């Protein structure tokens, strides 16, 4: 009987077998067996993804959940693909260090983070996962297990493909001139190899960090502050929530959120080595930008965790409302070049207020010109129109020089957006790389590209 496999979005697939190997040798043997028999393989992490990447359409699911090696040392850590992000951060903290990428979902596995080149709120300063990978140990589709270190160039012919002028991108394959193995495999969504183990960079924990949730009486003031604050030294987080987001959060936080608040920015700044009194400087910035006096500030780890939980509560509430409404989540992952941030936000605000009043939220990584739009469908008509809006918004982001996926990948749910961003020749060049590394097209079928051999039941509304 087929085994139902889902992810955090509710997308479902089916596997004929669910396998949990414990060693590279076991993975290698399974890959060789599957390839010889022509059996599709889908790799799986913790299931926290939201694009259906780990949800197979038959074949074998190979879960890397038992790859739990975790050794943190000076400047680096060796980490198995199945290690949750929270465990990696805890191990790093014990050595006075931290792992810079910080996706909101701390239960996500490192392997899943690598698959999608995940980022998070501190990517404003530290960038995405790719920047922090020093080596990858992977199982290739010829059954070999290889370790690729930072600096190892791709050793097969390929056509370079220009990347968008965004700070983040995880749409399609990363194929610059003189490309490296680590960079290609990170963000390839489990379609080129199975990631087993990684060496990641660790950074020294700052001695002092100031964090804050700064509330504004209107959206205009908050967005003006974004541009004023973007260049603040050692700022490592610049996040945004709109008024509908705060309305939703009031169900949990009540009067803790100022009544006059219609938008907020979340900030975090490393204070080590900065002259003067950074706290006084933030108060001055807040007053000058029109922030509310009863905004939140803190300098302890407890404060940072409280603010992180505030941020994390929002997508949980969005997901809960979507489930209660009985529809799949409609969410964007588009980013544009920094200088087009205001243009993209203008499109969002004007079109959403016109078409989905009271049924949307906008929040996320505004420092990277990468906010997430969620359409909260209350009817089938909302859902259909919402899917059409998402495609329109994706095309608009591309017209501004942006990407259709900045951190979550395309998976199966959003692969229809790839042709909006890349022309047929560029997509053909990506597929040629896929054929070189996976000649029978067995790995991660239906993720990023429609499979050439089977017809998939694609949900192209999102």
C-alpha positions in Angstrom: 0.0 0.0 0.0 1.4 3.4 -0.9 2.7 5.5 2.0 1.3 9.1 2.2 4.0 11.7 2.5 3.3 15.4 3.2 5.1 18.6 4.2 4.3 21.6 6.3 2.1 23.1 3.6 -0.2 20.2 3.5 0.9 19.1 0.1 0.8 15.3 -0.2 2.6 12.6 -2.3 2.9 8.9 -2.1 5.9 6.6 -1.7 6.1 2.9 -2.4 8.8 2.5 0.3 10.0 4.8 3.1 13.7 4.1 3.8 15.9 5.4 6.7 19.5 4.4 6.0 22.1 5.0 8.7 25.3 5.2 6.8 26.7 6.5 3.5 27.3 2.9 2.4 23.6 2.1 2.9 22.6 5.1 0.9 25.0 4.2 -1.9 23.6 0.6 -2.0 20.0 1.9 -2.2 20.8 4.4 -5.0 22.6 1.7 -7.0 19.6 -0.7 -6.6 17.1 2.0 -7.5 18.9 3.2 -10.6 19.4 -0.4 -11.8 15.7 -1.0 -11.4 14.6 2.4 -12.7 12.9 3.3 -9.4 12.5 7.1 -8.7 14.1 8.4 -5.5 13.0 11.3 -3.4 15.2 12.6 -0.5 13.6 13.8 2.7 14.5 16.0 5.6 12.3 16.9 8.5 9.2 17.7 6.4 9.1 21.4 7.3 9.3 22.5 3.7 6.3 24.3 2.1 6.7 23.6 -1.6 6.2 19.8 -1.8 9.8 18.9 -2.6 9.9 15.9 -0.4 6.5 14.5 -1.5 7.1 11.8 -4.1 4.8 10.6 -6.9 5.7 7.0 -6.3 9.1 5.3 -5.9 11.3 5.3 -2.8 11.5 8.0 -0.2 15.0 8.1 1.4 14.9 9.9 4.7 18.2 11.2 6.0 16.8 11.6 9.5 19.4 9.2 11.0 22.4 11.1 9.8 22.9 12.9 13.2 26.6 13.5 13.4 27.2 16.8 15.2 30.8 18.0 16.1 31.3 21.7 16.8 34.8 23.0 16.9 36.6 26.3 16.4 35.2 28.1 13.4 33.3 25.1 12.0 31.0 22.2 12.7 30.6 18.8 11.0 26.8 18.2 10.8 24.7 15.3 9.5 21.9 16.1 7.1 19.3 15.0 9.7 20.4 17.3 12.5 17.7 19.9 13.4 18.8 23.5 13.1 18.0 24.0 16.8 20.5 21.3 17.8 23.2 22.8 15.6 22.7 26.2 17.2 22.7 24.7 20.7 26.0 22.8 20.1 27.6 26.0 18.6 26.5 28.1 21.6 28.2 25.7 24.0 31.5 26.7 22.2 30.8 30.4 22.2 29.8 30.4 18.5 26.7 30.5 16.3 25.6 29.3 12.9 24.6 32.4 11.0 21.7 31.2 8.8 18.5 31.4 10.9 15.4 30.1 9.1 12.3 30.8 11.2 11.6 27.0 11.5 14.2 25.8 14.0 13.0 22.2 13.7 14.1 22.1 10.0 17.0 19.8 9.3 20.3 21.0 8.0 19.9 18.8 4.9 16.6 20.6 4.1 18.2 24.0 4.6 21.0 23.1 2.2 18.5 21.7 -0.3 16.7 25.1 -0.6 19.6 27.4 0.2 17.5 28.6 3.2 18.1 32.0 4.8 16.0 33.8 7.4 15.9 37.1 9.2 19.6 37.5 9.8 20.4 36.9 6.1 20.3 40.7 5.9 23.8 40.7 7.3 25.0 37.1 6.9 23.5 35.9 3.6 21.9 32.5 2.9 23.0 28.9 3.7 25.3 28.7 0.6 27.7 31.3 2.0 28.3 29.2 5.1 28.9 25.8 3.6 32.6 24.7 3.6 32.1 21.1 2.3 29.3 18.7 1.3 29.3 15.0 1.4 26.7 13.6 -1.1 25.5 10.5 -2.7 25.5 10.8 -6.5 23.2 8.9 -8.8 26.1 6.7 -10.0 26.2 5.3 -6.5 29.4 7.0 -5.5 29.7 9.1 -2.3 31.9 12.2 -2.7 33.0 15.1 -0.6 33.2 18.4 -2.3 35.1 21.2 -0.6 34.6 24.9 -1.0 36.6 26.0 -4.1 36.2 22.8 -6.1 35.1 23.9 -9.6 32.5 22.1 -11.6 34.4 19.6 -13.8 31.8 19.1 -16.5 30.8 21.4 -19.4 27.8 23.6 -18.8 26.3 26.9 -20.0 26.5 29.7 -17.3 23.2 31.3 -16.4 22.9 34.9 -15.1 21.6 35.2 -11.5 19.1 38.0 -10.6 20.4 41.1 -8.9 18.8 40.1 -5.6 20.5 39.4 -2.3 18.8 36.0 -2.2 17.7 33.5 -4.8 16.9 29.8 -4.9 15.0 29.4 -8.2 16.6 26.9 -10.5 20.3 25.9 -10.5 23.0 28.3 -9.5 25.3 28.2 -12.5 27.7 31.2 -12.7 30.9 31.1 -14.8 33.6 29.1 -12.9 30.9 27.6 -10.7 31.7 25.4 -7.7 30.2 22.1 -6.7 29.2 23.3 -3.2 27.3 26.2 -4.7 25.5 24.2 -7.3 24.4 21.4 -4.9 23.3 23.9 -2.3 19.9 25.1 -3.5 19.3 22.3 -6.0 16.4 21.0 -4.0 17.5 17.4 -3.8 17.4 16.9 -7.6 21.1 16.4 -8.3 22.4 14.5 -5.2 21.5 13.4 -1.7 23.2 15.5 0.9 24.5 13.3 3.7 26.9 15.5 5.7 28.2 19.1 5.7 31.0 21.2 7.2 29.5 24.6 8.1 31.2 27.8 9.2 30.6 28.9 12.7 31.0 32.5 13.9 32.0 33.9 17.3 29.0 34.9 19.4 28.9 38.7 19.9 29.2 39.8 23.5 26.4 42.3 23.2 23.4 42.5 20.9 20.5 44.9 21.0 17.2 43.7 19.6 13.9 45.5 19.2 10.3 45.5 17.9 9.6 49.0 16.9 5.9 49.9 16.3 4.7 52.6 14.0 1.3 54.4 13.7 1.2 53.9 9.9 2.8 51.9 7.2 4.4 54.9 5.4 6.5 55.8 8.4 7.7 52.1 8.8 8.7 51.8 5.2 10.5 55.2 5.3 12.5 53.9 8.3 13.6 50.8 6.4 15.4 53.0 3.9 16.9 55.2 6.6 18.1 52.3 8.7 19.4 49.9 6.0 23.0 51.2 6.3 23.3 51.1 10.1 26.6 49.5 11.1 26.4 45.9 12.3 22.7 45.7 11.8 21.9 42.0 11.3 18.1 42.0 11.1 15.5 44.2 9.5 12.1 42.6 9.4 8.6 44.0 8.7 5.0 43.2 9.6 2.0 45.1 8.2 -1.3 46.0 9.9 -3.2 42.8 9.1 -0.2 40.9 10.6 -0.5 42.8 13.9 -4.2 42.3 13.9 -3.7 38.6 13.8 -1.0 38.7 16.5 -3.2 40.6 18.8 -5.2 37.4 19.3 -2.2 36.1 21.2 -0.5 39.2 22.5 -3.4 41.5 23.2 -2.5 44.8 24.9 1.2 44.0 24.7 1.0 45.4 21.2 0.4 49.1 21.3 -3.2 50.0 20.3 -1.9 52.7 17.9 0.4 50.3 16.1 -0.3 49.7 12.4 3.1 48.3 11.4 6.3 47.2 13.0 10.0 46.6 12.2 12.1 44.0 14.0 15.7 45.0 14.3 18.8 43.4 15.7 22.3 45.0 16.0 25.6 43.6 17.2 27.0 46.2 19.6 30.6 45.0 20.0 33.1 47.7 19.1 30.5 50.4 18.4 31.3 53.9 19.8 28.8 55.9 21.9 25.6 54.6 23.4 23.8 52.5 20.9 20.6 52.3 23.0 20.3 56.1 23.0 21.0 56.1 19.3 18.1 53.7 18.7 15.8 55.8 20.8 16.7 58.8 18.7 16.2 56.9 15.5 12.8 55.7 16.7 11.7 59.2 17.6 13.0 60.6 14.4 11.2 58.0 12.3 7.9 58.4 14.2 8.0 55.1 16.1 5.8 54.6 19.1 7.2 55.1 22.6 5.9 51.8 23.9 8.0 49.8 21.4 10.1 46.9 22.7 13.8 46.8 23.2 16.1 44.3 24.9 19.8 43.3 25.2 19.5 39.7 26.7 19.3 36.3 25.1 15.9 36.0 26.8 14.7 39.2 25.0 15.9 37.9 21.6 14.1 34.6 22.1 10.9 36.5 23.1 11.1 38.6 20.0 11.9 35.5 17.9 8.8 33.8 19.2 6.7 36.9 18.4 7.9 36.6 14.8 7.4 32.9 14.7 3.9 33.1 16.1 2.7 35.0 13.0 3.3 32.2 10.4 1.8 29.7 12.9 -1.4 31.8 13.1 -1.5 32.2 9.4 -1.2 28.4 8.9 -3.9 27.8 11.5 -6.3 30.2 9.8 -5.6 28.6 6.4 -6.3 25.2 7.8 -9.5 26.4 9.5 -10.6 27.9 6.2 -10.1 24.6 4.5 -7.8 25.7 1.7 -4.1 25.3 0.8 -1.8 28.1 1.8 -1.2 30.8 -0.8 2.2 32.4 0.0 4.8 34.3 -2.0 8.6 33.9 -1.9 9.5 36.7 -4.3 12.4 39.1 -3.9 13.5 42.1 -6.0 16.7 44.2 -6.1 17.0 46.5 -3.1 16.4 49.6 -5.2 13.1 48.2 -6.4 11.8 47.4 -2.9 9.4 50.4 -2.8 8.0 49.5 -6.3 7.2 45.9 -5.3 5.6 47.0 -2.0 3.5 49.5 -3.9 2.2 46.7 -6.2 1.5 44.5 -3.2 -0.4 47.1 -1.2 -2.5 48.5 -4.0 -3.5 45.2 -5.6 -4.1 43.3 -2.3 -6.3 46.1 -0.9 -8.3 46.1 -4.1 -8.7 42.3 -4.5 -8.2 40.7 -1.0 -9.2 43.3 1.7 -9.1 41.6 5.1 -7.7 38.4 3.6 -4.0 38.9 3.4 -0.8 39.6 5.4 2.6 41.0 4.3 5.6 40.3 6.5 9.2 39.2 6.4 12.7 40.1 5.3 12.2 43.7 4.1 15.9 44.4 4.5 16.5 42.0 1.6 13.5 43.4 -0.4 11.9 40.0 0.3 8.6 40.0 2.1 6.1 37.1 2.1 2.5 37.7 1.0 -0.1 35.3 2.4 -3.6 35.2 0.9 -6.0 33.8 3.4 -8.7 32.2 1.2 -12.2 32.0 2.6 -13.8 30.4 -0.5 -12.9 28.5 -3.6 -13.2 31.7 -5.6 -10.7 33.4 -3.3 -8.3 30.5 -3.8 -8.6 30.5 -7.6 -8.2 34.3 -7.7 -5.3 34.1 -5.2 -3.5 31.7 -7.4 -3.8 34.0 -10.4 -2.7 36.9 -8.3 0.4 35.0 -7.2 1.4 34.3 -10.8 0.8 38.0 -11.6 2.9 39.1 -8.7 5.7 36.7 -9.6 5.8 38.1 -13.1 5.9 41.7 -11.7 8.8 40.7 -9.4 10.7 39.3 -12.5 10.0 42.5 -14.4 11.7 44.4 -11.7 14.8 42.2 -11.9 13.7 39.9 -9.1 13.3 36.2 -8.4 10.3 33.9 -8.1 11.8 32.1 -5.1 14.2 33.7 -2.6 14.5 31.0 0.1 11.9 28.2 0.0 12.6 26.7 -3.5 10.1 25.8 -6.1 9.5 22.2 -5.2 6.5 20.8 -7.0 3.9 23.5 -6.0 5.7 26.4 -7.7 7.7 24.9 -10.6 5.3 26.6 -13.0 6.9 29.9 -12.1 10.4 29.0 -13.4 9.6 30.0 -17.0 8.6 33.4 -15.9 12.2 34.0 -14.8 14.3 32.0 -17.2 14.0 31.7 -21.0 13.7 28.3 -22.7 17.5 28.1 -23.5 18.4 28.8 -19.9 16.0 26.2 -18.6 17.4 23.7 -21.2 20.9 24.4 -19.8 19.7 23.6 -16.3 18.1 20.4 -17.5 21.3 19.4 -19.2 23.1 19.6 -15.9 20.4 17.5 -14.4 20.9 14.9 -17.2 24.7 14.8 -16.6 24.3 14.0 -12.9 21.0 12.0 -13.1 20.9 10.5 -16.6 17.7 8.5 -15.9 16.0 11.5 -14.3 15.1 9.5 -11.2 16.1 11.8 -8.3 13.5 14.3 -7.0 11.1 13.8 -9.9 8.7 16.7 -10.5 10.7 19.1 -8.4 11.9 22.3 -10.1 11.1 20.8 -13.6 8.1 18.8 -14.8 9.4 15.2 -15.2 10.0 14.3 -18.8 8.8 10.7 -18.5 5.6 10.9 -16.3 2.6 13.2 -16.1 2.4 14.9 -12.7 -0.8 16.1 -11.1 0.6 19.6 -10.6 -1.1 22.2 -8.4 -0.3 25.2 -10.5 -2.6 27.6 -8.7 0.2 28.5 -6.3 
